[in-house]
């Protein structure tokens, strides 16, 4: 009898292992072969926004770097005849999804590259996986953009977002920043519940490690007192629904930003999209939302599952509807005042999609008064300078080989963003058509009944409301 019971347990265990292996196989997305580094682009027009234009050039790439740019020879095959080569775009405010067997991180990476975003700054990772993800991209084991990372969000107790790192004393702040610096982060992200004493300690420790402090101006701390290197979402200046922002207040912020060398990543597209969440059914039904699995739009992005939107009244939503225009007004005045603006999207906030959202942010910048070439400069080499990588976003010998090939010149008209034909990311050549084919295969995979059903069940189980 005992032997029979043992055999039953063993058989059940083997069956469960086989079932687990089968499910793992079924849940894994289609593989994508990352190309080797190296390329030669001939007979192209090189466009460095707001810097220079060179006609009929040959760009040689070896490893992950540009090794030469020189006039093309008549004998060279015209692989790029009539094409325009620009630096890759940089999104200065993204959040990566958790790194799971479902492959969402690589899906985000494909979408970034398919829209010409070859570098991103992750301003708060919730599962700690972004550092390993970027190593996988560098090694050519995964497809994705060059990634700069702040690590976890630093916040007070209780933290606004689960997964944030709570720091409650100056000594703890110093220790955490030193630890993150040893881990290789590129920036420190702060949030709204830090005290002034803790923020001062974070800033001091970050300065010793030569790391910029970016994020939200904490509640109760003045804009000038916070002295962040890069303010996200116009926090400390503009709160959602706010209409009484005087000229005197704006002039004060502009002066402080200039004197203290504070940059701003206003994420205008975030203000715009958030204002539309009151019409969630329309956003959910938009075909554009299908670029990501259904659990994003139906669970993770449902307003009832987000503490920022769960208990809003009709009056709250009406006030939020005024926020995008207020944000544009503030960002426009900052630009007019000579304050540095950077382009960021807040992907993966609700209905902000990797890559395409940066194109929307570029058009938002056009609305506040920047011309296309100035927008491109902001999204490329000026972003590189802000990241402490002055060759990033340049097309010069020795610079990182992050390049975009267009049929038409998008520095003349942002509509030419739609003519992107190929992307070079860290020296790897990706035809956009190849990326789009891979994305189509992934969509078929995650819309299949088994994957869709299992992931919706799992997402509903872990979501705040369980819906």
N, C-alpha and C positions, 0 to 999 in steps of 0.2 A: 504493500500500500504506500509506504513512504517513498519507494523507488518510483512508483507511478506519479506521485505528487511532484517529486523533483523533476521528472521528465516533463511534466506539464508546465512547470515553471520555466524550465529551459526553453521549451518550444515557444512559450508565450514571449519570453525575452528575445529570442531570435526573430520572432515575427515582428515584434515592436521595432527591433533594430532595422529589419528590412523595410518596414513601413516608413521609419524615420529617414532611411537612406533614399527611398523612393520619393518622399515628399521633398527632401532637400534637393534632389535632382530636378524635380518638377518646378520648384520655386526659383531655382537659379535662372537668371535671364540669359538670352543668347550671348555667346562670347563675341568679343570684338578684338581683332588682331591689331595691336598698336604698331604703327610703322616704325622702321628704323630711322635714326636721325640722318640728315643730310639731304640737300637739294640744290638745284641750280635753276634760277629764274632768269630767262633771257628776254631782251627787248621789252623791258617794262619801264613805265614811268614811276620813279620813286617820289613819293610825297611824304615829307616830314612836315606835319601841320604847323603853320606859323613859323617855319624854319627855312625849308628849301624844297625845290622841285628839280629833279634831274630826269631828262628824257633819254630813252633808249639805253637803258642800263642792264648789266648782268650782275645778279646777286648770287654769291656762292656761300653756301652754308655747310659747315663741317661740325659734327657733333651738335651741340645746342647753341652755337654761336655763328654770327655772320663773320666770314673771314675776308670777304672783299666785295667792293662795289665799284664797278668800272664800266666805261662805255662798252656797249656790245659790239662785237665784230660782225661784219656782214656775213661771214661764213657760219656763225652760230645759228643753230636751229631756233626759230622764233617761237619758243614755247609760251612766251607771255606777250606777244605782239598786241598792242592796243590795250593792254591791261594796266591797271594802277595798283601799286603796292604801297600799303600804309602800315604803320605799326599796329599791333594788336590792341584791342580795347581792354581797359582795366575797370572792373567793378569794385569800388572801394567799400562796399558794405553788403556782405552776403552772410548767410548762415547755412551750413551744410546739414543735410538730414543725417540721422543716425546711420552708421555703417553696419548694414545687416546683409544677410544672404540674398535679400531682394534686389540688391544692387542699386539702390537709390542714389548713392554718392556718384557712381559712375554714370548713371542716367543724367544727373545734374551736369557732370563734366561734359558729356556729349552735347547737351543743350547749350551750355556756355560756348563751346567751340563752334557749333553750327551757326551761332550768331556772331562769331568773331571776337568773343571775349576770351582772351588768352591768359589773363591774370585776374585774380580775385583776392580781396582781403576778407577773411572770415573774422567777423567781429563778435564772436561768441559762439563757441561750440559746446553742445550740451552733453555729449557722451564721451568727449575726450579723444575721439578717433581721428580728428582732422590732421594731427601730426603724422600719423602712420599713413593716412590717405595721401598726403602730399608726397611722402617718401615713395609710395607705390607709383605715383605719377612720374616722379623724377626717374625712377628705375625703368620706366616703360612697361610696367606691369598693369597699368590702368590708364584709361584715357581721361584727360581733364586738363584744366588750365594750371598755370603756375599759381601756387597758393601761398599767400602770406596769412599768418594766423595770430590772433590774440589769445588763444586758449579759452578758458572759461570766463564768463562774466563775473566780475567782482561786485558783490552787493552786500548790503546790511541784512540784519535779521528782522523779520523773516524775508527771504529773497523773493523778488517778484516772480522770477522764473525758476522752476525746478531745474536742478543741474548747475545752478550758479554756485560760485565759491563764496561762502559767507566769511567776511572779515569784519571783526567788531572792535579791534583795538589797533593802535598804531604799530605795536610790536608785531602783531599777527600780520598786518598789512606788509610790513617790511619783509617778513619771512616768506610770505606767499609770492610776492613779486620776485624775490631772489630765486625761489624755486622755479617759477615760470621762466625766468631768464635762463636758468640752467637747462630747462627743457627745450629751449630754442625758439620761443615765441618771438614774433616780430613787433608786437604792440601789447598794450595792456588796456582791457576794456572795462570801464566802470559804469555803474548803474545808479538808480535813483534813490536808494535807501542808505547810501554811505553817509557817515557823519563827516563834518569838515575836518576833524582831527585825523580820521582814517584816510580821507582823500589826500590830505597833505602828506601823510606818510607814504601812500601809494605813489604819489607824484615824485617825492624825493627818491624813493628806491628805484623807480623807473628811470629817473634821470641818471642815477649812478650806473644803471645798466644800459644807458643810451637807448631806451625804449620810449616811443611816444605813448601818451595816455589819450585814449579816444573814448567816446561814448556819450552818455546822457549827463547833463548837468544835474546833480542830485537835488531832490526837493529840499527847499530851505537853504540852499547855498546859492549865493549870487553868481551871476555869469562871470564877472571879473574875478571873484574870489575863487571860483572853481579852477580857472586857468588851465583848461584842457587844451591839448594840442590840436584836437579835431573834434568839434561838436557835431553830434549826430542828430538828425531830425529837427534841427532848430530848437532843441530843448534849452531851457533857461532864457529863451527869447519869446517863443510863441507856444501857447498851449492850445490844444484843439478847441475849436469853437470861439476862440478869443478874437474879439473885434476891436477892443480899445487898446491898440498899440500905438502910442503917440510917436510923433516925429522925434521928440526929444529922446525917448527911450531908444529908438532905432539909431539915432546918431551916437548915443552912448555905447551901444553894442558895436557899431562900426569902428569907433575910436578904440575901444578896448581890444577888438580883434586885430586891428592894425598894430597897436602898441605891443601887445602880448604875442603877436604872430600866431593867432588862432585861425585855423582853417575851419570850414564848414562843409559837411556832407548833408545837404538838406533832404535828400531822398524825396523829391517832390512827387514821384510816382507813387510812393507809399501813402502820402496824404491823399492823393487822388483816388487810389484804389480803396483805401479804408473808408472814404466818404461814401462809397457805393455799397458797402456791406449791408446797409439796410435793405437793399434789393438783392439779397443773397440768392434767391432762386434764379434770377437772371444771370448772375455771375457763374453759378453752378452749371447752367445750361449752355454757356458759351462754348462752342466747339474748341476754342483755344485751350480750355481747361483740360482737354484730353491728352495733352502732352505728358501729364503725370498720372500715375495710378489713381483710381477712383477714391481711395481712402483719403487722399489729400483734400479733394473738394467736398466729400460727403461727411468726413469725420474731423480730420485735423483742422480744417478751415471753417467748420460750421461755427457761426457766432456764439452758439450756446456752449461750445467747448473751449472758448477763449475767455479768460478772466477779464480782459479789457472790454469785452462787448456783451457779456452774458446778461447783465441786468440793466441794459440801457432802455430808457424810455423814448417815446416818440420825440419828445423835446430834445433829448440828448442827441438823437440821430439828426435832427434838424440843425442843431449847432455844429455837428460834425460836417455837415454839408457845406458850411462856409469855410472850412479849414483849408482846402486846396488853394483857393484864391488868396487867402491871407498868407499862406506859405510862399506862394509865388511873389507876392508883394515884398515880403521880407527878403527872400533870396535875391530878387532883382535889385533891391536897395543895397544889399551887401556887395553885389557885383559892381554896381555903380560906384560904391565907395572904395573899390580896389581890394576888397577882401577876397582871399583865395577860396573858391568853391571847388568841390570835388564831386564826381558823379558816383552815386551809389544807389542801390535799389531796395535793400532789406529783403531780398530773396532769402528765405522761404516764407515770408509773411504771407497772409492769405491772398491768393490769386496773383502773386508776383512770380513770374516764371523765369527760370534761369536763361539769361541771354536776351530774350525779347524784351524783358523789363528794362534793360539798360538802353535799348533803342528808344523805348518810351521816355526814359529819363533824359536822353539826348534831345528829344523833341520838346520836353518840358523846359530845358535850358534855352532852347531857341525861343520859346514863348516869353521868357523873362529878359530877352535882349541880346543873347550871345549869337554870333553868326556861326555857320557850320564849321568853318576852319578853327575858330576859337574853341568850339565845343570839342572838336577832335584833339586839339592840343591839350585840353583839360583832361580828356579821357585816355591820353597816351603818355607823353613824356612828362607832363606836369604831375600826373599820378605817380609816375616812376620816381620823380624827385621827392614827392611826399612820402613815398615808401622807403626812402634812403637808397634808391637804386637809380642813379642818374642816367645810366645807359638803357634802362628799361623804357620802352616807348620810343626809342631812337632807331634809325636805320643807318648805322655806321659800323665800320669794322670793329669787331670785338664785342658788339652789343648782343644781348640775348636774341636768338632767332625766333621772335614772335611777330609774325607778319600776316597780313591779309591781302588777298588778290581780288580785285573788283573789275567788272567790265566797265563801270562808269565811276567817275570821281565823286565820292561822297563828301568831300570837303567843299564842293560847290553846291550840292543839294543832298540833304539827308535822305531823300527818297532813294538815292543810289545805294543805301544800305542793303536794299533788296537784291542787288546785283553781285553779292558776294559769291565767289566761285570756289575759293580754296583758302585754307588756313594753315599756317605753319606755327606750331606750338612747340617751343623748346626744341626746334630743329626738326620736328616731325611733320611731314606733309600730309594734310587731310583734305581731299576733295570734299566740298560740302555735300555733293550728291551721295558720296559714300557714307557720310555721317547721317544724312537723312534716311538712307536705306536702313542703317542700323537702328535708328530711332523708330522707324516703322515696324521693324521686327520686334522691338521691345514692346511697342504698343500692343501688337497682337498677343504677345506673351502675357502682359499684365491685365489684358482685358479678357483672357480666357477664363472659363467658368471656375476652374479649380483655383487658380492663383487669385482671381478677383474675390471669390468667396472666402478663401482662407484669410487673405489679408484684410478684408472688410471685417471679418469676425475678430481677428486679432486687434485691429485698430479700435473697434468698438469696445473691446474688453479693457483696453488701457486708457481710453479717452476719459476726460474728467466726468462727463455726464453718462458715459456708457452707451451713447447713441451712435 
